[in-house]
Amino acid sequence: MLARAVLALALALPARAGAPEDLALAADASADEATRMAAFDRLVALGATDMGHVLAVAGSADADARQRWVAVRALGRIGGARAREALVGLLADDMPAMRAAAAQALGDLGDRTVTGRLTPLLDDPAILVRASAAEALGKLRDPSAVPALDRALASRDNYYRGSSLWVRRHFVAALGAIGDEAAVPALLRCLDDADEAVSAEAVRAFEKVAGFSYADGRDLDEQKAAWRRWAAARLR
């Protein structure tokens, strides 16, 4: 009787989802955000001991694109040498969205050994990938990325018909996130950039590098002037 009761209870309970089911659910645009995030978190937790399905989907050009994207981002949360190796390989994927996802996931890993793999993506043909690489470098906070971000700011590829493209603001934000005084010369130039989004971002970046703000009682132009004086003192 007890065995029958246990069997009946087991049959009445919903089947426990596995990696394929959770990956499909996490990528399901029709599901609500809480449901998708719960599935994603389960996928990451399972990946600590078994990331086989996630690795297979992330590396498959034939897999559903949304599921691939989720799998790639999950690898950044799972971490470890296998995940890092797979993500580095995906930086050369044919799909810009996958290269961008791989860059962001490498930023999530927090492993500065991949800085040299990410900096070339600042010159990627796809502007989305360039922005994602900058965001990842900001997360890694590796001062060795500063020269590459400075070059990207000046690159003609980040202008269109003489006008600054939106991605340049992401390069400045990355310099601020890195938070090292090695970025001061680049940020000083950005204060006078013709692109107002770039110059305003430079102010925020200076605040992160210096660890304080000049905003109290000053308008944006006055803050820029104050940061010029601060930077000049550092560069003497």
C-alpha angles and dihedrals in degrees: 000000000000092000091051091050092051091048092049091050092049092051091049094054119085115256114262112251120240132202096284092050094044092047091051091048094047089053095044107115091195093061120088119257096252091054093047093048092048090053090047092051091050089050091053093047091051090048090065087074104016122022095155097115093043091051092048094051094042091055098042117099088194095057123102107281095229092050091048091052092050091046092052093050090047090057089060090056095042093053130180134116095292092052092046092050092049093048093049088053091050091058085082096048117137092235115078091210090058093047088051092048091048091051092050091047091052088053088053090055090064092213112143092197087082095057091099090053093052102046094070088059089068083078096045116139089237115074091208089061092049091053092047092050090052091050091050092050089051090055092050091052092206112160090206088074093062097089092050092050090048091052091048090054090058097040116119088222088072093059129070118204089338095310123117115248122228092248092073090071088059091055090054091047089053091053088053093047091052085057098199126137088231084083094059098095092050093046091048090058090047091059088070096041115135089228105085091203090057095047093047090049089051089061091053090046092052089053090056094046094047097036096230142067137236092200098106108104095349132104120223095269091051091049090052090052091050092050091049089057092046092049093047090055091052094049097052 
